[in-house]
Amino acid sequence: MSDLDIDRSSFRLAPILASRTVWSSLVGMGCFVGSIAGVQTELIDQGALAEALLQAATALGFVSSIVFRVVATRKLAP
């Protein structure tokens, strides 16, 4: 395996979605695209919006883990 190969077993989406930096960057990028499209984005509190999106993603993760555990038909292998 070369240095450029990615070990996919170590890649996890959850830590990425829990990153405030990722959410802040996404909000900033959205505001940038919105301003290019003519939307007035100067009134948006980007920090608060990023925090709200992070909390929504966390809540969605909790709800989905409960739902998927309830509807599971077999035990997880050890």
N, C-alpha and C positions, 0 to 999 in steps of 0.2 A: 504494500500500500504506500503510495507516494504521499508527500506532504500536502499535495493539493486535493487528495481524496477526502471526502467528508464521511465521518463515521455517523451514519444515519441513526444508530441506536442511541446516540447521545443528544440528538435533536428532539427537543420537546417544545410544543407550542404554548403550553400553559405559562411557563416563565416569561416567554416573550409577551404574552397578553397581559401579564401582571406588571410589566415595566412602565413606569410613568414616562420615561423617555420616549418609548415607542408611541404611546398615546399622545404625548405633547407634539411629537413630530407629525403624526397623522393629522392632528387638529391644525397645526401650522400649515401643513401641505394643503389641507382642505380650504383654509382661509386664503391661502395664496391662489389656489385655483378659482375660488369664488370671486376674489378681487379681479382676476383676469377676465372672468365672465361678466363682470359688472355688478356683482353683489357688494353691498356696503358691509364690509367685515370689521371696520374699526370699532364698532360697538360691542363686538363679541369679546368676552373675557376668556381668553384662550386657556389660561390655567384652570379656571373653574370648569370649563367644558371638558378638558382633558381628564380632570378628576372625576367628573360625573360619568364619562365614558368608561373609565377604569372601574368604577364602582358597578356600573351596569354589566360590564364583562365579567366581573367577579360574581355577581349575583346570578348571571346566566350560567356560569360554570357550576355553581352550587346546585341550582335547580336541575340542570341537565344531568349531573352526576346522580342525583336522587331519582329522577325519572328513569334513567337507564338502568339503575340498580333494581328498581321495582319491576320493570318489564323484562329483566334478564331471565332467560329460561334455564341457564346452567351456571354452576359455580365457576369462579375463576381458577385456573390452574395455578398451583404454587410455583 
